[in-house]
Amino acid sequence: MDVSETIAPVKVRTNMADYDQAYADFKWQDVEKEFSWHETGKVNMAYEAIDRHAETWRKNKVALYYSDENRDEKYTFRDLKRLSNQFGNVLRNIGIEKGERVFLFMPRSPELYVSLLGILKNGSIVGPLFEAFMEQAVRDRLENSDASTLITTKELLPRVPYQELVHLNHIIIVGDAPDQVDETADIAFYSYEEEMKKASPQLDIEWVDREDGMILHYTSGSTGKPKGVLHVHNAMIQHYQTAKWVLDLQEDDIFWCTADPGWVTGTSYGIFGPWLNGASNLIRGGRFSPEDWYKTIETYGVTVWLSAPTAFRRLMAVGDNVAGEYDLSSLRHILSVGEPLNAEVVHWGMKVYQLRIHDHWWMTETGGMIIANYPSMELKPGSMGKPFPGIKAAILDDAGNELPPGQMGKLCIKAGWPSMLRGIWKNEERFKQYFPFEGWFESGDLASIDEDGYFWFEGRDDDVIQTSGERVGPFEVESKLVEHPAVAEAAVIGKPDPVRGEIIKAFVSLRDGYEKSDDLLEELRLFVKQGLAAHAAPREIEIREFLPKTRSGKIMRRVLKAWDLGLPTGDLSTMEE
Ligand code: WTA
């Protein structure tokens, strides 16, 4: 990786003129003044995201453009206020209380967003699930959270083992009624549409404390069952300010976050950040396809686009001419999150979109963006950028001491940023493990900082490869591999070896038009050897049609490793089909 290459800002129209200045001057306390609770001390995320705008000239501004194969709809801030009030009343009429866990298990639809806002207005804690979850994944989450209420659809209901979930008492069905339900189960079934019809659009919002629970996102670790990461209403401070400075949202933007709300990106930035800023959100249902995505940008005039490296790599793999068939000139700002954004993809983005793809780093546990590339800043391809103002990030060694620039170590964040996780549901022990060093949150990632203060991702703590005494970050090798024209995606693991400790094994999927051959494998090995370092060259390369990935697009190295070594794969609930 070339740590000295920079790309200057392009098409800049930015809310943050100068990073260093912002970093020096910024105080989170100043952001609090933007919200109503500055005066009242009581708060509700849904009020701040929707109702507040419905009380201003923005009331007729489109808050949500929703489209999928069958629907194409618009909702203003006033529409969403009214509908979410109604859904808040639906829950209240049923008797759902503040703090109860209400889960969503359905495809993206306007009803999903209305429900989510209504749950928050009722003071309940929302738990969004990926629609593709199968029974075990649904069971684990509903069981662990003791959810009382589930909102789902006829199609997904068969994957909900409701007869066996002792705390689940209410199921609200959106759309067609199920053909048949188990009447002997102690569950009350409701129709979303029927209940909405009966519900008043006037609601006394449940004003909560800023530290009251808001959302539970389950996330998988390398071991054990998924953990319920708890976030509170206070997180809005961070959602608001990061959406302003990193997404750079402005009044006339049409913002598209491609993430599903089952993933933290799909709520923090698919819902909260943009709406807290009064921006227009576009939600596109359905599956990824390059043509559909480019068409969506063209049709809606998307200006700011947030997606994931895996999507950009897939768009890269289909070839530049596909992008050329669409008018993408509305785009002014592109962002990527969720896994390393290889320098190669940034270069490709410059060529095809004439825009920089802004990588940024955070995780379910951090609730909001932590390290980012900002529109006005020089961007270094392959780097995650610099800490958000108000946040201290550092590289620590195994004893918790800060490491100087250039050294790889544990990426840690000074505890106390506004959207930090407040707990792991029913697992205090696991929560404590995030804070091994006094006052620091440990991310589990390895990274380094360069002389200019840019952060570089090196891998997960547990993925780093030790080979013949050399420490190799798999991401470096993967990045190199995807620079090769034949490679679409790559995943690299350490494979135990009696002589070298570990050897490097690469799993590679090929771009269209390339065939597996011994010559190609040798070429790839040499490519890494010559491009990176001899010790970093994979000794084994396996071509696979698909690499196992989470629904958020992260390649699951641990799964490949388990398959390779014939070990148990652990929790696979977040793996895409
Ligand atoms: C990884 C995602 C490299 C990292 C919002 C982190 C990244 C984990 C980046 C969290 C990035 C996220 N570069 N790696 N820009 N962003 N990651 O909880 O390993 O799904 O710890 O949240 O993704 O994933 P999560």
Residues whose N, C-alpha, C, O or C-beta is under 5 A from the ligand:
A	BS01	WTA	S336 V337 G338 E339 P340 L341 D359 H360 W361 W362 M363 T364 E365 M384 S443 D445 F457 S552
